[in-house]
Each structure stands twice: as C-alpha cells, then as structure tokens.
Amino acid sequence: MRFSIVIPARNESHYLPACLDSIDTASAPYEKETEVIVVVNRCTDSTEEIALSRGFKTAYDDSRNLSKIRNAGARQATGDFLITIDADSVMSSNMLVEVDRALRSRKYIGGGVPIRPERVSAGILISALMIYSFLPFGISAGMFWCLRSDFDAIGGFDENVVIAEDVNFALRLKAHGKHCGKRYGALRKTYIKTSCRKFDRFGDWFLVKQPLALWHALQGRENGLADRLFYDFER
C-alpha cells in the first residue's frame, strides 16, 4: 500500500461523503494503492455506515483528544505514506500526485498544504491572517503528509496535547527533518477546501475578538476553547 489517509470523524455524515469523493478522485492514479481509515469518535449518526458502505476501513476512539483519535487511525495504516485530513475538508484532485512527487524526491520530511475556506468574509480573512501570524515560521498545516516511518519516529501526535496538536506535530516533524537533512514543505500546487461551520455557528469575527485565547490555543494551552471548537461542538 502506498497511501494511508486518516480521517477523524465525529457525527460527520453531512461532510464526510464529499471528503471521500475528493479522495476517490485524487487516488485515481493509484488504484489499489490507497486506503482510507475513518476514525469513528462518539458518533450517533451514520458516519460509520457511510465509511463502511464505501469499502473503507474504520477505527474507533471515543476520547476527547484529537491526538489520540488521529493516532488510532494511524495504528491501522499499512501504507508507506501517511496523510491526515479532516472530514469537513476536501482535497484537490492532484493532491496524491504532488505528495508522491514530494516524498519520492527525498527532499522533504513531509508538510502541509494551503487551506481555502468554503466562503470568504472580512472576519474570516482577518482570522486566517491572525492564525498564520501566530504560527511559528515555516509551518504550514491544513492536511499533513509524511512517510509512515517518520510519523513513527517522532511518536505520532502528542497525546498530551488536546488542541493545536497539528501545530505541535508540524514542529516536531520539522525538527526531525532538520536532523535528517530534509525540509518541511507546503505543496503550493495543491490545496484543501474546508468548511466554515465554526464561523457559521459563532460568527465570522469570533476569533478576532479573542486573540489571547487564540494565542494560547495555538500553544496547546487552552482546554476551554478545545471543548468549544471541537469536543463539544454540535454537528
């Protein structure tokens, strides 16, 4: 198996089909070389049934910890290349081709991709600028890709981190890459498009109005915001 794609999913019956459709399109050049693992987390809807009806793998983790949820999927992975994407995102059709090219070049330890919101407003744009300005230099997120061996080498996602686990993972992967003489990269010819459901729920300016909470969250130190945005967020 070449690609293993891990998708954390809690009550994602609305968004998951589009995410899976985008993976089907992107994996067309790699027929029978791509597996998808949907991690079912405290679901009360048809998320699991959707995954199984498409012939995809499922893993199970009921914790309120995205690091544990992502790691649960990774433990089921058999591919050489590991990718994580959220259920409310879709990947561009050339995503796996570009991941394959980057990792086979041996120049990159892995990395992220550009993120496009499903809609744009002043509040969303300013929120994005704030998030990127708070991120450490050279880190991109959105969707992660790396060799499974390097994922294992850094211990996967840190299960002591319950929010901004993606930033933590990116920093550790980048440091590992530096030790290996490889770069942490962003695939500029690709993108993911992600939902704006949290802005829809809380308002387009909600992050702008609480910059200190956002800063703490990106440092992995804001459990209250983690519950509000992820673990208690009603889908």
C-alpha positions as CSV (number, residue, x, y, z in Angstrom):
1,M,0.0,0.0,0.0
2,R,1.3,3.4,-0.9
3,F,-1.1,5.9,0.8
4,S,-2.9,5.6,4.1
5,I,-5.4,8.5,4.6
6,V,-6.7,9.0,8.2
7,I,-9.9,11.0,8.8
8,P,-11.1,11.8,12.3
9,A,-14.9,11.8,12.3
10,R,-17.5,12.6,15.0
11,N,-21.0,12.9,13.5
12,E,-19.7,13.8,10.1
13,S,-22.5,12.3,7.9
14,H,-23.1,15.7,6.3
15,Y,-19.5,16.4,5.2
16,L,-17.8,13.0,5.0
17,P,-19.2,12.0,1.6
18,A,-17.7,15.0,-0.2
19,C,-14.3,14.3,1.6
20,L,-14.4,10.7,0.5
21,D,-15.4,11.7,-3.1
22,S,-12.4,14.0,-3.3
23,I,-10.1,11.2,-2.1
24,D,-11.5,8.9,-4.7
25,T,-10.7,11.4,-7.4
26,A,-7.2,12.2,-6.1
27,S,-6.4,8.5,-5.8
28,A,-7.4,7.6,-9.3
29,P,-3.8,7.4,-10.5
30,Y,-3.0,5.0,-7.6
31,E,-5.7,2.4,-8.0
32,K,-5.4,-0.3,-5.3
33,E,-2.6,1.6,-3.6
34,T,-4.7,3.9,-1.4
35,E,-6.5,3.0,1.8
36,V,-8.8,5.3,3.8
37,I,-9.3,4.9,7.6
38,V,-12.2,6.8,9.1
39,V,-11.8,7.1,12.9
40,V,-15.3,6.9,14.4
41,N,-15.4,9.1,17.5
42,R,-18.6,9.2,19.7
43,C,-20.8,9.1,16.6
44,T,-24.6,9.0,16.9
45,D,-25.3,9.4,13.2
46,S,-24.5,7.4,10.1
47,T,-20.7,8.3,9.9
48,E,-19.6,4.7,10.4
49,E,-22.2,3.3,7.9
50,I,-21.0,5.8,5.2
51,A,-17.4,4.7,5.6
52,L,-18.2,1.0,5.5
53,S,-20.6,1.4,2.6
54,R,-17.7,2.9,0.6
55,G,-15.4,-0.1,1.5
56,F,-13.2,2.0,3.7
57,K,-11.6,0.9,7.0
58,T,-12.8,2.2,10.3
59,A,-11.1,2.6,13.6
60,Y,-12.6,3.6,16.9
61,D,-11.7,6.0,19.6
62,D,-14.1,7.7,22.0
63,S,-11.7,10.1,23.7
64,R,-11.9,13.9,23.7
65,N,-8.4,14.2,22.4
66,L,-7.7,14.7,18.7
67,S,-4.1,13.4,19.1
68,K,-5.4,10.1,20.3
69,I,-8.1,10.0,17.6
70,R,-5.6,10.6,14.8
71,N,-3.1,8.1,16.3
72,A,-5.9,5.5,16.5
73,G,-6.3,5.7,12.7
74,A,-2.5,5.7,12.1
75,R,-2.2,2.4,14.0
76,Q,-4.5,0.8,11.4
77,A,-2.5,2.2,8.5
78,T,-0.4,-0.1,6.2
79,G,0.8,2.4,3.6
80,D,4.3,3.8,3.3
81,F,2.9,7.4,3.0
82,L,0.6,8.7,5.8
83,I,-1.9,11.6,5.3
84,T,-4.3,13.1,7.7
85,I,-7.3,15.3,6.6
86,D,-10.4,16.4,8.5
87,A,-13.8,15.2,7.5
88,D,-15.1,18.7,6.7
89,S,-12.4,19.3,4.1
90,V,-11.9,18.2,0.5
91,M,-8.6,17.7,-1.3
92,S,-7.7,18.9,-4.7
93,S,-7.6,16.3,-7.5
94,N,-3.8,16.5,-7.8
95,M,-3.1,16.0,-4.1
96,L,-1.7,12.5,-4.0
97,V,0.3,13.0,-7.2
98,E,2.0,16.0,-5.5
99,V,2.5,14.2,-2.2
100,D,4.0,11.3,-4.1
101,R,6.4,13.6,-6.0
102,A,7.5,15.5,-2.9
103,L,8.2,12.4,-0.8
104,R,9.9,10.5,-3.6
105,S,12.2,13.4,-4.2
106,R,13.7,12.7,-0.8
107,K,14.0,16.5,-0.2
108,Y,11.0,16.7,2.2
109,I,10.3,15.2,5.5
110,G,6.6,16.0,4.9
111,G,4.5,19.1,5.4
112,G,1.1,20.7,5.0
113,V,-0.9,22.3,2.2
114,P,-2.7,25.6,1.6
115,I,-6.2,26.0,3.0
116,R,-9.1,27.6,1.2
117,P,-12.2,28.4,3.1
118,E,-15.5,27.4,1.5
119,R,-16.6,31.1,1.7
120,V,-14.8,34.4,2.3
121,S,-15.6,37.4,4.5
122,A,-13.6,40.1,6.2
123,G,-13.8,38.3,9.5
124,I,-12.6,35.0,8.1
125,L,-9.7,36.6,6.2
126,I,-8.5,38.5,9.3
127,S,-8.8,35.4,11.4
128,A,-6.7,33.5,8.9
129,L,-4.1,36.2,8.9
130,M,-4.0,36.1,12.7
131,I,-3.6,32.4,12.8
132,Y,-0.7,32.4,10.3
133,S,1.0,35.3,12.1
134,F,0.8,33.3,15.4
135,L,2.3,30.2,13.8
136,P,6.0,29.5,14.1
137,F,7.9,30.4,11.0
138,G,8.0,27.9,8.2
139,I,5.0,25.8,9.5
140,S,2.0,25.1,7.3
141,A,-0.9,22.9,8.3
142,G,-4.3,22.0,6.9
143,M,-3.5,18.5,5.8
144,F,-0.4,16.6,6.9
145,W,1.7,14.2,4.8
146,C,4.8,12.3,5.6
147,L,6.4,8.8,5.5
148,R,4.9,6.4,7.9
149,S,8.4,5.7,9.2
150,D,8.9,9.3,10.1
151,F,5.5,9.6,11.7
152,D,6.5,6.7,13.9
153,A,10.0,8.1,14.5
154,I,8.5,11.2,16.2
155,G,5.8,9.3,18.1
156,G,2.9,10.4,16.0
157,F,0.7,13.1,17.5
158,D,1.5,14.1,21.1
159,E,-1.4,12.7,23.2
160,N,-0.7,15.2,26.0
161,V,-1.8,18.0,23.6
162,V,-5.6,18.4,23.2
163,I,-5.7,21.5,21.0
164,A,-3.4,22.7,18.2
165,E,-2.0,19.2,18.1
166,D,-1.4,19.8,14.4
167,V,1.0,22.7,15.2
168,N,2.8,20.6,17.7
169,F,3.1,17.7,15.2
170,A,4.4,20.0,12.5
171,L,7.1,21.5,14.7
172,R,8.3,18.1,15.8
173,L,8.2,16.8,12.2
174,K,10.2,19.8,11.0
175,A,12.8,19.3,13.7
176,H,13.1,15.6,12.8
177,G,13.5,16.7,9.1
178,K,16.3,19.1,10.0
179,H,18.1,16.2,11.8
180,C,17.6,14.1,8.6
181,G,18.7,16.8,6.3
182,K,15.2,17.3,4.8
183,R,12.8,20.2,4.6
184,Y,9.3,20.7,5.9
185,G,7.3,21.8,3.0
186,A,4.0,23.1,1.7
187,L,2.5,21.8,-1.6
188,R,1.8,25.1,-3.3
189,K,0.2,23.4,-6.4
190,T,-2.4,21.8,-4.3
191,Y,-5.0,22.8,-1.6
192,I,-7.7,21.7,0.6
193,K,-11.1,23.5,0.8
194,T,-12.5,23.4,4.3
195,S,-15.9,24.2,5.8
196,C,-16.6,27.5,7.7
197,R,-19.0,25.8,10.1
198,K,-17.4,27.2,13.2
199,F,-17.7,30.7,11.8
200,D,-21.3,29.9,10.8
201,R,-22.0,29.0,14.4
202,F,-20.0,31.6,16.3
203,G,-19.8,34.4,13.9
204,D,-17.1,35.5,11.4
205,W,-15.4,37.7,14.0
206,F,-15.3,35.3,16.9
207,L,-11.6,34.6,16.7
208,V,-10.7,38.2,16.1
209,K,-12.5,39.2,19.3
210,Q,-10.4,36.8,21.4
211,P,-6.8,37.0,20.2
212,L,-5.3,35.9,23.6
213,A,-7.4,32.8,23.7
214,L,-6.3,32.0,20.1
215,W,-2.7,32.5,21.0
216,H,-3.0,30.2,24.0
217,A,-4.8,27.6,21.9
218,L,-2.0,27.6,19.3
219,Q,0.4,27.0,22.1
220,G,-1.7,24.0,23.1
221,R,-2.8,25.6,26.4
222,E,-6.5,26.4,26.1
223,N,-8.7,23.4,27.0
224,G,-11.9,25.5,27.2
225,L,-11.5,26.6,23.6
226,A,-10.7,23.0,22.6
227,D,-14.1,21.8,24.1
228,R,-16.0,24.7,22.4
229,L,-14.5,24.3,19.0
230,F,-14.0,20.5,18.8
231,Y,-15.1,18.1,21.5
232,D,-18.4,19.8,22.5
233,F,-19.2,21.3,19.0
234,E,-22.6,20.1,17.9
235,R,-22.6,18.8,14.3
